[in-house]
Amino acid sequence: MEISPSLLQALRCPKTKQRLRLATEETLAPFQAIEPNLTDALLTEDLQRAYPIDDGFPILLVDRAIELPSV
């Protein structure tokens, strides 16, 4: 998945207002344990919330976010 750097700079988590970044295989793995079909996502800076990318479009809806359980 490719998102222009200027768009990525502007995108924020709608819940926490943290910047978002593209997930890598390594950073996506914990979220795939919760949502096995997740193949591409944007992650918050703290790596606690993932927003899926469907057909090239980031889905920035709070109710679609995948959240890691609190420790």
CHARMM internal coordinates of N, CA and C (Angstrom, degrees):
IC EDIT
DIST 1 N 1 CA 1.4616
DIST 1 CA 1 C 1.5067
ANGL 1 N 1 CA 1 C 108.04
DIST 1 C 2 N 1.3030
ANGL 1 CA 1 C 2 N 116.43
DIHE 1 N 1 CA 1 C 2 N 136.27
DIST 2 N 2 CA 1.4502
ANGL 1 C 2 N 2 CA 121.14
DIHE 1 CA 1 C 2 N 2 CA 178.19
DIST 2 CA 2 C 1.5228
ANGL 2 N 2 CA 2 C 109.15
DIHE 1 C 2 N 2 CA 2 C -124.50
DIST 2 C 3 N 1.3058
ANGL 2 CA 2 C 3 N 115.21
DIHE 2 N 2 CA 2 C 3 N 126.27
DIST 3 N 3 CA 1.4641
ANGL 2 C 3 N 3 CA 122.19
DIHE 2 CA 2 C 3 N 3 CA 174.98
DIST 3 CA 3 C 1.5133
ANGL 3 N 3 CA 3 C 105.89
DIHE 2 C 3 N 3 CA 3 C -122.84
DIST 3 C 4 N 1.3116
ANGL 3 CA 3 C 4 N 116.74
DIHE 3 N 3 CA 3 C 4 N 134.96
DIST 4 N 4 CA 1.4656
ANGL 3 C 4 N 4 CA 119.80
DIHE 3 CA 3 C 4 N 4 CA -177.72
DIST 4 CA 4 C 1.5283
ANGL 4 N 4 CA 4 C 109.94
DIHE 3 C 4 N 4 CA 4 C -59.61
DIST 4 C 5 N 1.3218
ANGL 4 CA 4 C 5 N 116.53
DIHE 4 N 4 CA 4 C 5 N 143.44
DIST 5 N 5 CA 1.4679
ANGL 4 C 5 N 5 CA 120.18
DIHE 4 CA 4 C 5 N 5 CA 179.89
DIST 5 CA 5 C 1.5336
ANGL 5 N 5 CA 5 C 112.91
DIHE 4 C 5 N 5 CA 5 C -56.97
DIST 5 C 6 N 1.3251
ANGL 5 CA 5 C 6 N 117.85
DIHE 5 N 5 CA 5 C 6 N -36.24
DIST 6 N 6 CA 1.4646
ANGL 5 C 6 N 6 CA 119.57
DIHE 5 CA 5 C 6 N 6 CA -179.83
DIST 6 CA 6 C 1.5259
ANGL 6 N 6 CA 6 C 111.76
DIHE 5 C 6 N 6 CA 6 C -68.48
DIST 6 C 7 N 1.3311
ANGL 6 CA 6 C 7 N 117.33
DIHE 6 N 6 CA 6 C 7 N -37.46
DIST 7 N 7 CA 1.4644
ANGL 6 C 7 N 7 CA 120.53
DIHE 6 CA 6 C 7 N 7 CA 176.90
DIST 7 CA 7 C 1.5256
ANGL 7 N 7 CA 7 C 109.85
DIHE 6 C 7 N 7 CA 7 C -68.33
DIST 7 C 8 N 1.3177
ANGL 7 CA 7 C 8 N 116.58
DIHE 7 N 7 CA 7 C 8 N -44.39
DIST 8 N 8 CA 1.4609
ANGL 7 C 8 N 8 CA 120.82
DIHE 7 CA 7 C 8 N 8 CA -179.99
DIST 8 CA 8 C 1.5340
ANGL 8 N 8 CA 8 C 110.78
DIHE 7 C 8 N 8 CA 8 C -60.84
DIST 8 C 9 N 1.3094
ANGL 8 CA 8 C 9 N 116.59
DIHE 8 N 8 CA 8 C 9 N -37.03
DIST 9 N 9 CA 1.4667
ANGL 8 C 9 N 9 CA 121.42
DIHE 8 CA 8 C 9 N 9 CA 177.81
DIST 9 CA 9 C 1.5293
ANGL 9 N 9 CA 9 C 111.34
DIHE 8 C 9 N 9 CA 9 C -63.09
DIST 9 C 10 N 1.3247
ANGL 9 CA 9 C 10 N 116.95
DIHE 9 N 9 CA 9 C 10 N -32.21
DIST 10 N 10 CA 1.4650
ANGL 9 C 10 N 10 CA 121.32
DIHE 9 CA 9 C 10 N 10 CA -176.15
DIST 10 CA 10 C 1.5318
ANGL 10 N 10 CA 10 C 113.19
DIHE 9 C 10 N 10 CA 10 C -86.51
DIST 10 C 11 N 1.3263
ANGL 10 CA 10 C 11 N 117.93
DIHE 10 N 10 CA 10 C 11 N -24.30
DIST 11 N 11 CA 1.4606
ANGL 10 C 11 N 11 CA 120.73
DIHE 10 CA 10 C 11 N 11 CA -175.58
DIST 11 CA 11 C 1.5269
ANGL 11 N 11 CA 11 C 112.04
DIHE 10 C 11 N 11 CA 11 C -71.70
DIST 11 C 12 N 1.3320
ANGL 11 CA 11 C 12 N 115.54
DIHE 11 N 11 CA 11 C 12 N 139.70
DIST 12 N 12 CA 1.4585
ANGL 11 C 12 N 12 CA 122.06
DIHE 11 CA 11 C 12 N 12 CA 178.61
DIST 12 CA 12 C 1.5234
ANGL 12 N 12 CA 12 C 109.37
DIHE 11 C 12 N 12 CA 12 C -136.43
DIST 12 C 13 N 1.3194
ANGL 12 CA 12 C 13 N 115.73
DIHE 12 N 12 CA 12 C 13 N 154.04
DIST 13 N 13 CA 1.4541
ANGL 12 C 13 N 13 CA 121.14
DIHE 12 CA 12 C 13 N 13 CA 174.06
DIST 13 CA 13 C 1.5262
ANGL 13 N 13 CA 13 C 107.62
DIHE 12 C 13 N 13 CA 13 C -66.13
DIST 13 C 14 N 1.3275
ANGL 13 CA 13 C 14 N 118.01
DIHE 13 N 13 CA 13 C 14 N 127.45
DIST 14 N 14 CA 1.4688
ANGL 13 C 14 N 14 CA 119.59
DIHE 13 CA 13 C 14 N 14 CA -178.86
DIST 14 CA 14 C 1.5294
ANGL 14 N 14 CA 14 C 113.08
DIHE 13 C 14 N 14 CA 14 C -67.31
DIST 14 C 15 N 1.3245
ANGL 14 CA 14 C 15 N 118.31
DIHE 14 N 14 CA 14 C 15 N -18.81
DIST 15 N 15 CA 1.4561
ANGL 14 C 15 N 15 CA 120.93
DIHE 14 CA 14 C 15 N 15 CA -179.29
DIST 15 CA 15 C 1.5298
ANGL 15 N 15 CA 15 C 112.33
DIHE 14 C 15 N 15 CA 15 C -92.54
DIST 15 C 16 N 1.3336
ANGL 15 CA 15 C 16 N 117.18
DIHE 15 N 15 CA 15 C 16 N -48.49
DIST 16 N 16 CA 1.4672
ANGL 15 C 16 N 16 CA 120.87
DIHE 15 CA 15 C 16 N 16 CA -174.06
DIST 16 CA 16 C 1.5237
ANGL 16 N 16 CA 16 C 113.86
DIHE 15 C 16 N 16 CA 16 C -104.12
DIST 16 C 17 N 1.2998
ANGL 16 CA 16 C 17 N 117.18
DIHE 16 N 16 CA 16 C 17 N -12.50
DIST 17 N 17 CA 1.4715
ANGL 16 C 17 N 17 CA 124.24
DIHE 16 CA 16 C 17 N 17 CA -177.67
DIST 17 CA 17 C 1.5253
ANGL 17 N 17 CA 17 C 113.23
DIHE 16 C 17 N 17 CA 17 C 68.00
DIST 17 C 18 N 1.3460
ANGL 17 CA 17 C 18 N 117.15
DIHE 17 N 17 CA 17 C 18 N 13.91
DIST 18 N 18 CA 1.4561
ANGL 17 C 18 N 18 CA 120.74
DIHE 17 CA 17 C 18 N 18 CA 175.52
DIST 18 CA 18 C 1.5233
ANGL 18 N 18 CA 18 C 109.94
DIHE 17 C 18 N 18 CA 18 C -72.23
DIST 18 C 19 N 1.3299
ANGL 18 CA 18 C 19 N 115.41
DIHE 18 N 18 CA 18 C 19 N 153.40
DIST 19 N 19 CA 1.4595
ANGL 18 C 19 N 19 CA 119.52
DIHE 18 CA 18 C 19 N 19 CA 173.15
DIST 19 CA 19 C 1.5239
ANGL 19 N 19 CA 19 C 108.85
DIHE 18 C 19 N 19 CA 19 C -64.86
DIST 19 C 20 N 1.3248
ANGL 19 CA 19 C 20 N 114.46
DIHE 19 N 19 CA 19 C 20 N 155.76
DIST 20 N 20 CA 1.4621
ANGL 19 C 20 N 20 CA 121.25
DIHE 19 CA 19 C 20 N 20 CA 179.19
DIST 20 CA 20 C 1.5183
ANGL 20 N 20 CA 20 C 109.16
DIHE 19 C 20 N 20 CA 20 C -113.57
DIST 20 C 21 N 1.3297
ANGL 20 CA 20 C 21 N 115.48
DIHE 20 N 20 CA 20 C 21 N 151.39
DIST 21 N 21 CA 1.4580
ANGL 20 C 21 N 21 CA 120.86
DIHE 20 CA 20 C 21 N 21 CA 176.54
DIST 21 CA 21 C 1.5154
ANGL 21 N 21 CA 21 C 108.78
DIHE 20 C 21 N 21 CA 21 C -139.60
DIST 21 C 22 N 1.3184
ANGL 21 CA 21 C 22 N 115.44
DIHE 21 N 21 CA 21 C 22 N 156.89
DIST 22 N 22 CA 1.4643
ANGL 21 C 22 N 22 CA 120.32
DIHE 21 CA 21 C 22 N 22 CA 178.69
DIST 22 CA 22 C 1.5184
ANGL 22 N 22 CA 22 C 109.71
DIHE 21 C 22 N 22 CA 22 C -68.69
DIST 22 C 23 N 1.3106
ANGL 22 CA 22 C 23 N 115.51
DIHE 22 N 22 CA 22 C 23 N 138.62
DIST 23 N 23 CA 1.4607
ANGL 22 C 23 N 23 CA 121.04
DIHE 22 CA 22 C 23 N 23 CA 177.45
DIST 23 CA 23 C 1.5218
ANGL 23 N 23 CA 23 C 109.76
DIHE 22 C 23 N 23 CA 23 C -75.45
DIST 23 C 24 N 1.3180
ANGL 23 CA 23 C 24 N 114.99
DIHE 23 N 23 CA 23 C 24 N 146.99
DIST 24 N 24 CA 1.4577
ANGL 23 C 24 N 24 CA 121.84
DIHE 23 CA 23 C 24 N 24 CA 170.90
DIST 24 CA 24 C 1.5232
ANGL 24 N 24 CA 24 C 106.82
DIHE 23 C 24 N 24 CA 24 C -104.11
DIST 24 C 25 N 1.3213
ANGL 24 CA 24 C 25 N 117.56
DIHE 24 N 24 CA 24 C 25 N 173.45
DIST 25 N 25 CA 1.4674
ANGL 24 C 25 N 25 CA 119.86
DIHE 24 CA 24 C 25 N 25 CA 177.15
DIST 25 CA 25 C 1.5185
ANGL 25 N 25 CA 25 C 110.66
DIHE 24 C 25 N 25 CA 25 C -56.21
DIST 25 C 26 N 1.3291
ANGL 25 CA 25 C 26 N 115.96
DIHE 25 N 25 CA 25 C 26 N -42.13
DIST 26 N 26 CA 1.4643
ANGL 25 C 26 N 26 CA 121.25
DIHE 25 CA 25 C 26 N 26 CA -177.48
DIST 26 CA 26 C 1.5302
ANGL 26 N 26 CA 26 C 111.96
DIHE 25 C 26 N 26 CA 26 C -67.50
DIST 26 C 27 N 1.3347
ANGL 26 CA 26 C 27 N 117.29
DIHE 26 N 26 CA 26 C 27 N -44.87
DIST 27 N 27 CA 1.4674
ANGL 26 C 27 N 27 CA 119.64
DIHE 26 CA 26 C 27 N 27 CA -177.42
DIST 27 CA 27 C 1.5212
ANGL 27 N 27 CA 27 C 112.15
DIHE 26 C 27 N 27 CA 27 C -76.97
DIST 27 C 28 N 1.3252
ANGL 27 CA 27 C 28 N 117.48
DIHE 27 N 27 CA 27 C 28 N -20.66
DIST 28 N 28 CA 1.4604
ANGL 27 C 28 N 28 CA 121.17
DIHE 27 CA 27 C 28 N 28 CA -179.72
DIST 28 CA 28 C 1.5396
ANGL 28 N 28 CA 28 C 112.32
DIHE 27 C 28 N 28 CA 28 C -81.53
DIST 28 C 29 N 1.3275
ANGL 28 CA 28 C 29 N 117.21
DIHE 28 N 28 CA 28 C 29 N -26.15
DIST 29 N 29 CA 1.4657
ANGL 28 C 29 N 29 CA 122.25
DIHE 28 CA 28 C 29 N 29 CA -174.32
DIST 29 CA 29 C 1.5305
ANGL 29 N 29 CA 29 C 114.51
DIHE 28 C 29 N 29 CA 29 C -52.06
DIST 29 C 30 N 1.3455
ANGL 29 CA 29 C 30 N 121.03
DIHE 29 N 29 CA 29 C 30 N -46.75
DIST 30 N 30 CA 1.4719
ANGL 29 C 30 N 30 CA 119.21
DIHE 29 CA 29 C 30 N 30 CA -179.65
DIST 30 CA 30 C 1.5336
ANGL 30 N 30 CA 30 C 112.95
DIHE 29 C 30 N 30 CA 30 C -61.60
DIST 30 C 31 N 1.3196
ANGL 30 CA 30 C 31 N 116.55
DIHE 30 N 30 CA 30 C 31 N -31.37
DIST 31 N 31 CA 1.4657
ANGL 30 C 31 N 31 CA 120.49
DIHE 30 CA 30 C 31 N 31 CA 179.84
DIST 31 CA 31 C 1.5246
ANGL 31 N 31 CA 31 C 111.14
DIHE 30 C 31 N 31 CA 31 C -76.58
DIST 31 C 32 N 1.3284
ANGL 31 CA 31 C 32 N 116.98
DIHE 31 N 31 CA 31 C 32 N -30.09
DIST 32 N 32 CA 1.4577
ANGL 31 C 32 N 32 CA 120.87
DIHE 31 CA 31 C 32 N 32 CA 178.07
DIST 32 CA 32 C 1.5234
ANGL 32 N 32 CA 32 C 110.95
DIHE 31 C 32 N 32 CA 32 C -70.03
DIST 32 C 33 N 1.3235
ANGL 32 CA 32 C 33 N 117.92
DIHE 32 N 32 CA 32 C 33 N -22.12
DIST 33 N 33 CA 1.4626
ANGL 32 C 33 N 33 CA 120.58
DIHE 32 CA 32 C 33 N 33 CA 174.49
DIST 33 CA 33 C 1.5286
ANGL 33 N 33 CA 33 C 110.13
DIHE 32 C 33 N 33 CA 33 C -67.25
DIST 33 C 34 N 1.3303
ANGL 33 CA 33 C 34 N 116.53
DIHE 33 N 33 CA 33 C 34 N -28.07
DIST 34 N 34 CA 1.4688
ANGL 33 C 34 N 34 CA 122.07
DIHE 33 CA 33 C 34 N 34 CA 178.20
DIST 34 CA 34 C 1.5239
ANGL 34 N 34 CA 34 C 110.69
DIHE 33 C 34 N 34 CA 34 C -89.63
DIST 34 C 35 N 1.3189
ANGL 34 CA 34 C 35 N 115.88
DIHE 34 N 34 CA 34 C 35 N -42.15
DIST 35 N 35 CA 1.4694
ANGL 34 C 35 N 35 CA 123.03
DIHE 34 CA 34 C 35 N 35 CA -177.21
DIST 35 CA 35 C 1.5319
ANGL 35 N 35 CA 35 C 108.37
DIHE 34 C 35 N 35 CA 35 C -127.30
DIST 35 C 36 N 1.3388
ANGL 35 CA 35 C 36 N 118.23
DIHE 35 N 35 CA 35 C 36 N 86.51
DIST 36 N 36 CA 1.4713
ANGL 35 C 36 N 36 CA 121.73
DIHE 35 CA 35 C 36 N 36 CA -173.29
DIST 36 CA 36 C 1.5362
ANGL 36 N 36 CA 36 C 115.21
DIHE 35 C 36 N 36 CA 36 C -57.13
DIST 36 C 37 N 1.3133
ANGL 36 CA 36 C 37 N 118.46
DIHE 36 N 36 CA 36 C 37 N -27.02
DIST 37 N 37 CA 1.4658
ANGL 36 C 37 N 37 CA 120.91
DIHE 36 CA 36 C 37 N 37 CA -177.47
DIST 37 CA 37 C 1.5263
ANGL 37 N 37 CA 37 C 113.22
DIHE 36 C 37 N 37 CA 37 C -84.53
DIST 37 C 38 N 1.3061
ANGL 37 CA 37 C 38 N 118.05
DIHE 37 N 37 CA 37 C 38 N 0.41
DIST 38 N 38 CA 1.4636
ANGL 37 C 38 N 38 CA 121.82
DIHE 37 CA 37 C 38 N 38 CA -179.17
DIST 38 CA 38 C 1.5241
ANGL 38 N 38 CA 38 C 109.33
DIHE 37 C 38 N 38 CA 38 C -71.66
DIST 38 C 39 N 1.3289
ANGL 38 CA 38 C 39 N 116.76
DIHE 38 N 38 CA 38 C 39 N 121.22
DIST 39 N 39 CA 1.4636
ANGL 38 C 39 N 39 CA 120.64
DIHE 38 CA 38 C 39 N 39 CA -178.86
DIST 39 CA 39 C 1.5137
ANGL 39 N 39 CA 39 C 113.12
DIHE 38 C 39 N 39 CA 39 C -116.24
DIST 39 C 40 N 1.3256
ANGL 39 CA 39 C 40 N 117.45
DIHE 39 N 39 CA 39 C 40 N -20.59
DIST 40 N 40 CA 1.4649
ANGL 39 C 40 N 40 CA 121.54
DIHE 39 CA 39 C 40 N 40 CA -177.90
DIST 40 CA 40 C 1.5121
ANGL 40 N 40 CA 40 C 108.51
DIHE 39 C 40 N 40 CA 40 C -152.45
DIST 40 C 41 N 1.3305
ANGL 40 CA 40 C 41 N 116.12
DIHE 40 N 40 CA 40 C 41 N 138.94
DIST 41 N 41 CA 1.4641
ANGL 40 C 41 N 41 CA 118.97
DIHE 40 CA 40 C 41 N 41 CA -176.68
DIST 41 CA 41 C 1.5238
ANGL 41 N 41 CA 41 C 111.16
DIHE 40 C 41 N 41 CA 41 C -159.82
DIST 41 C 42 N 1.3168
ANGL 41 CA 41 C 42 N 113.46
DIHE 41 N 41 CA 41 C 42 N 163.08
DIST 42 N 42 CA 1.4591
ANGL 41 C 42 N 42 CA 121.67
DIHE 41 CA 41 C 42 N 42 CA 168.76
DIST 42 CA 42 C 1.5171
ANGL 42 N 42 CA 42 C 106.95
DIHE 41 C 42 N 42 CA 42 C -104.92
DIST 42 C 43 N 1.3227
ANGL 42 CA 42 C 43 N 116.98
DIHE 42 N 42 CA 42 C 43 N 137.26
DIST 43 N 43 CA 1.4523
ANGL 42 C 43 N 43 CA 121.87
DIHE 42 CA 42 C 43 N 43 CA -177.95
DIST 43 CA 43 C 1.5215
ANGL 43 N 43 CA 43 C 110.87
DIHE 42 C 43 N 43 CA 43 C -115.29
DIST 43 C 44 N 1.3249
ANGL 43 CA 43 C 44 N 115.24
DIHE 43 N 43 CA 43 C 44 N 148.53
DIST 44 N 44 CA 1.4649
ANGL 43 C 44 N 44 CA 119.81
DIHE 43 CA 43 C 44 N 44 CA 174.52
DIST 44 CA 44 C 1.5265
ANGL 44 N 44 CA 44 C 109.00
DIHE 43 C 44 N 44 CA 44 C -71.97
DIST 44 C 45 N 1.3306
ANGL 44 CA 44 C 45 N 116.24
DIHE 44 N 44 CA 44 C 45 N 161.96
DIST 45 N 45 CA 1.4649
ANGL 44 C 45 N 45 CA 121.43
DIHE 44 CA 44 C 45 N 45 CA -178.75
DIST 45 CA 45 C 1.5175
ANGL 45 N 45 CA 45 C 112.78
DIHE 44 C 45 N 45 CA 45 C -56.37
DIST 45 C 46 N 1.3408
ANGL 45 CA 45 C 46 N 117.01
DIHE 45 N 45 CA 45 C 46 N -35.92
DIST 46 N 46 CA 1.4668
ANGL 45 C 46 N 46 CA 120.03
DIHE 45 CA 45 C 46 N 46 CA -178.57
DIST 46 CA 46 C 1.5302
ANGL 46 N 46 CA 46 C 113.05
DIHE 45 C 46 N 46 CA 46 C -83.97
DIST 46 C 47 N 1.3322
ANGL 46 CA 46 C 47 N 116.86
DIHE 46 N 46 CA 46 C 47 N 1.74
DIST 47 N 47 CA 1.4728
ANGL 46 C 47 N 47 CA 123.90
DIHE 46 CA 46 C 47 N 47 CA 177.81
DIST 47 CA 47 C 1.5240
ANGL 47 N 47 CA 47 C 113.18
DIHE 46 C 47 N 47 CA 47 C 59.92
DIST 47 C 48 N 1.3170
ANGL 47 CA 47 C 48 N 117.29
DIHE 47 N 47 CA 47 C 48 N 31.46
DIST 48 N 48 CA 1.4617
ANGL 47 C 48 N 48 CA 121.51
DIHE 47 CA 47 C 48 N 48 CA -179.36
DIST 48 CA 48 C 1.5255
ANGL 48 N 48 CA 48 C 113.26
DIHE 47 C 48 N 48 CA 48 C -106.08
DIST 48 C 49 N 1.3226
ANGL 48 CA 48 C 49 N 117.49
DIHE 48 N 48 CA 48 C 49 N -12.16
DIST 49 N 49 CA 1.4643
ANGL 48 C 49 N 49 CA 120.74
DIHE 48 CA 48 C 49 N 49 CA -175.86
DIST 49 CA 49 C 1.5297
ANGL 49 N 49 CA 49 C 108.47
DIHE 48 C 49 N 49 CA 49 C -140.82
DIST 49 C 50 N 1.3392
ANGL 49 CA 49 C 50 N 115.27
DIHE 49 N 49 CA 49 C 50 N 135.41
DIST 50 N 50 CA 1.4628
ANGL 49 C 50 N 50 CA 121.63
DIHE 49 CA 49 C 50 N 50 CA 178.32
DIST 50 CA 50 C 1.5198
ANGL 50 N 50 CA 50 C 109.52
DIHE 49 C 50 N 50 CA 50 C -120.08
DIST 50 C 51 N 1.3048
ANGL 50 CA 50 C 51 N 114.98
DIHE 50 N 50 CA 50 C 51 N 137.83
DIST 51 N 51 CA 1.4644
ANGL 50 C 51 N 51 CA 121.69
DIHE 50 CA 50 C 51 N 51 CA 174.61
DIST 51 CA 51 C 1.5294
ANGL 51 N 51 CA 51 C 107.11
DIHE 50 C 51 N 51 CA 51 C -112.03
DIST 51 C 52 N 1.3289
ANGL 51 CA 51 C 52 N 117.71
DIHE 51 N 51 CA 51 C 52 N 120.27
DIST 52 N 52 CA 1.4685
ANGL 51 C 52 N 52 CA 120.21
DIHE 51 CA 51 C 52 N 52 CA -176.80
DIST 52 CA 52 C 1.5220
ANGL 52 N 52 CA 52 C 112.06
DIHE 51 C 52 N 52 CA 52 C -65.00
DIST 52 C 53 N 1.3095
ANGL 52 CA 52 C 53 N 114.37
DIHE 52 N 52 CA 52 C 53 N 152.44
DIST 53 N 53 CA 1.4648
ANGL 52 C 53 N 53 CA 122.01
DIHE 52 CA 52 C 53 N 53 CA 172.13
DIST 53 CA 53 C 1.5197
ANGL 53 N 53 CA 53 C 105.28
DIHE 52 C 53 N 53 CA 53 C -112.14
DIST 53 C 54 N 1.3232
ANGL 53 CA 53 C 54 N 116.71
DIHE 53 N 53 CA 53 C 54 N 115.56
DIST 54 N 54 CA 1.4652
ANGL 53 C 54 N 54 CA 122.85
DIHE 53 CA 53 C 54 N 54 CA -179.23
DIST 54 CA 54 C 1.5193
ANGL 54 N 54 CA 54 C 109.45
DIHE 53 C 54 N 54 CA 54 C -110.93
DIST 54 C 55 N 1.3211
ANGL 54 CA 54 C 55 N 115.67
DIHE 54 N 54 CA 54 C 55 N 124.02
DIST 55 N 55 CA 1.4710
ANGL 54 C 55 N 55 CA 121.70
DIHE 54 CA 54 C 55 N 55 CA 179.85
DIST 55 CA 55 C 1.5238
ANGL 55 N 55 CA 55 C 112.12
DIHE 54 C 55 N 55 CA 55 C 50.08
DIST 55 C 56 N 1.3301
ANGL 55 CA 55 C 56 N 116.63
DIHE 55 N 55 CA 55 C 56 N 37.62
DIST 56 N 56 CA 1.4610
ANGL 55 C 56 N 56 CA 121.26
DIHE 55 CA 55 C 56 N 56 CA 177.23
DIST 56 CA 56 C 1.5121
ANGL 56 N 56 CA 56 C 115.26
DIHE 55 C 56 N 56 CA 56 C 86.06
DIST 56 C 57 N 1.3316
ANGL 56 CA 56 C 57 N 117.33
DIHE 56 N 56 CA 56 C 57 N -0.48
DIST 57 N 57 CA 1.4612
ANGL 56 C 57 N 57 CA 121.08
DIHE 56 CA 56 C 57 N 57 CA -178.31
DIST 57 CA 57 C 1.5293
ANGL 57 N 57 CA 57 C 110.78
DIHE 56 C 57 N 57 CA 57 C -112.24
DIST 57 C 58 N 1.3390
ANGL 57 CA 57 C 58 N 117.87
DIHE 57 N 57 CA 57 C 58 N 121.93
DIST 58 N 58 CA 1.4607
ANGL 57 C 58 N 58 CA 119.84
DIHE 57 CA 57 C 58 N 58 CA 175.88
DIST 58 CA 58 C 1.5276
ANGL 58 N 58 CA 58 C 110.34
DIHE 57 C 58 N 58 CA 58 C -66.38
DIST 58 C 59 N 1.3173
ANGL 58 CA 58 C 59 N 116.74
DIHE 58 N 58 CA 58 C 59 N 132.88
DIST 59 N 59 CA 1.4607
ANGL 58 C 59 N 59 CA 122.11
DIHE 58 CA 58 C 59 N 59 CA 179.38
DIST 59 CA 59 C 1.5364
ANGL 59 N 59 CA 59 C 107.16
DIHE 58 C 59 N 59 CA 59 C -101.21
DIST 59 C 60 N 1.3245
ANGL 59 CA 59 C 60 N 115.92
DIHE 59 N 59 CA 59 C 60 N 92.77
DIST 60 N 60 CA 1.4602
ANGL 59 C 60 N 60 CA 121.58
DIHE 59 CA 59 C 60 N 60 CA -174.42
DIST 60 CA 60 C 1.5253
ANGL 60 N 60 CA 60 C 111.45
DIHE 59 C 60 N 60 CA 60 C -94.83
DIST 60 C 61 N 1.3149
ANGL 60 CA 60 C 61 N 114.94
DIHE 60 N 60 CA 60 C 61 N 57.69
DIST 61 N 61 CA 1.4582
ANGL 60 C 61 N 61 CA 121.81
DIHE 60 CA 60 C 61 N 61 CA 177.45
DIST 61 CA 61 C 1.5236
ANGL 61 N 61 CA 61 C 108.10
DIHE 60 C 61 N 61 CA 61 C -112.59
DIST 61 C 62 N 1.3206
ANGL 61 CA 61 C 62 N 116.90
DIHE 61 N 61 CA 61 C 62 N 130.82
DIST 62 N 62 CA 1.4664
ANGL 61 C 62 N 62 CA 121.59
DIHE 61 CA 61 C 62 N 62 CA -177.34
DIST 62 CA 62 C 1.5182
ANGL 62 N 62 CA 62 C 111.27
DIHE 61 C 62 N 62 CA 62 C -55.71
DIST 62 C 63 N 1.3133
ANGL 62 CA 62 C 63 N 117.51
DIHE 62 N 62 CA 62 C 63 N -39.78
DIST 63 N 63 CA 1.4668
ANGL 62 C 63 N 63 CA 119.44
DIHE 62 CA 62 C 63 N 63 CA -178.26
DIST 63 CA 63 C 1.5265
ANGL 63 N 63 CA 63 C 113.96
DIHE 62 C 63 N 63 CA 63 C -74.11
DIST 63 C 64 N 1.3184
ANGL 63 CA 63 C 64 N 118.36
DIHE 63 N 63 CA 63 C 64 N -9.56
DIST 64 N 64 CA 1.4723
ANGL 63 C 64 N 64 CA 121.99
DIHE 63 CA 63 C 64 N 64 CA 176.02
DIST 64 CA 64 C 1.5275
ANGL 64 N 64 CA 64 C 112.08
DIHE 63 C 64 N 64 CA 64 C -100.13
DIST 64 C 65 N 1.3303
ANGL 64 CA 64 C 65 N 116.82
DIHE 64 N 64 CA 64 C 65 N -7.82
DIST 65 N 65 CA 1.4657
ANGL 64 C 65 N 65 CA 120.57
DIHE 64 CA 64 C 65 N 65 CA -179.46
DIST 65 CA 65 C 1.5257
ANGL 65 N 65 CA 65 C 110.11
DIHE 64 C 65 N 65 CA 65 C -67.18
DIST 65 C 66 N 1.3119
ANGL 65 CA 65 C 66 N 114.94
DIHE 65 N 65 CA 65 C 66 N 148.43
DIST 66 N 66 CA 1.4634
ANGL 65 C 66 N 66 CA 121.51
DIHE 65 CA 65 C 66 N 66 CA 175.07
DIST 66 CA 66 C 1.5146
ANGL 66 N 66 CA 66 C 105.73
DIHE 65 C 66 N 66 CA 66 C -108.37
DIST 66 C 67 N 1.3199
ANGL 66 CA 66 C 67 N 115.58
DIHE 66 N 66 CA 66 C 67 N 121.17
DIST 67 N 67 CA 1.4547
ANGL 66 C 67 N 67 CA 120.84
DIHE 66 CA 66 C 67 N 67 CA -175.85
DIST 67 CA 67 C 1.5169
ANGL 67 N 67 CA 67 C 110.44
DIHE 66 C 67 N 67 CA 67 C -109.87
DIST 67 C 68 N 1.3288
ANGL 67 CA 67 C 68 N 115.72
DIHE 67 N 67 CA 67 C 68 N 135.70
DIST 68 N 68 CA 1.4613
ANGL 67 C 68 N 68 CA 119.12
DIHE 67 CA 67 C 68 N 68 CA 174.36
DIST 68 CA 68 C 1.5173
ANGL 68 N 68 CA 68 C 108.55
DIHE 67 C 68 N 68 CA 68 C -74.29
DIST 68 C 69 N 1.3235
ANGL 68 CA 68 C 69 N 117.00
DIHE 68 N 68 CA 68 C 69 N 145.16
DIST 69 N 69 CA 1.4630
ANGL 68 C 69 N 69 CA 119.61
DIHE 68 CA 68 C 69 N 69 CA 178.50
DIST 69 CA 69 C 1.5318
ANGL 69 N 69 CA 69 C 111.34
DIHE 68 C 69 N 69 CA 69 C -63.54
DIST 69 C 70 N 1.3033
ANGL 69 CA 69 C 70 N 116.61
DIHE 69 N 69 CA 69 C 70 N 145.07
DIST 70 N 70 CA 1.4595
ANGL 69 C 70 N 70 CA 121.10
DIHE 69 CA 69 C 70 N 70 CA 176.97
DIST 70 CA 70 C 1.5152
ANGL 70 N 70 CA 70 C 109.17
DIHE 69 C 70 N 70 CA 70 C -69.18
DIST 70 C 71 N 1.3000
ANGL 70 CA 70 C 71 N 115.13
DIHE 70 N 70 CA 70 C 71 N 143.41
DIST 71 N 71 CA 1.4661
ANGL 70 C 71 N 71 CA 119.78
DIHE 70 CA 70 C 71 N 71 CA -178.84
DIST 71 CA 71 C 1.5126
ANGL 71 N 71 CA 71 C 110.13
DIHE 70 C 71 N 71 CA 71 C -90.05
END
COOR INIT
IC SEED 1 N 1 CA 1 C
IC BUILD
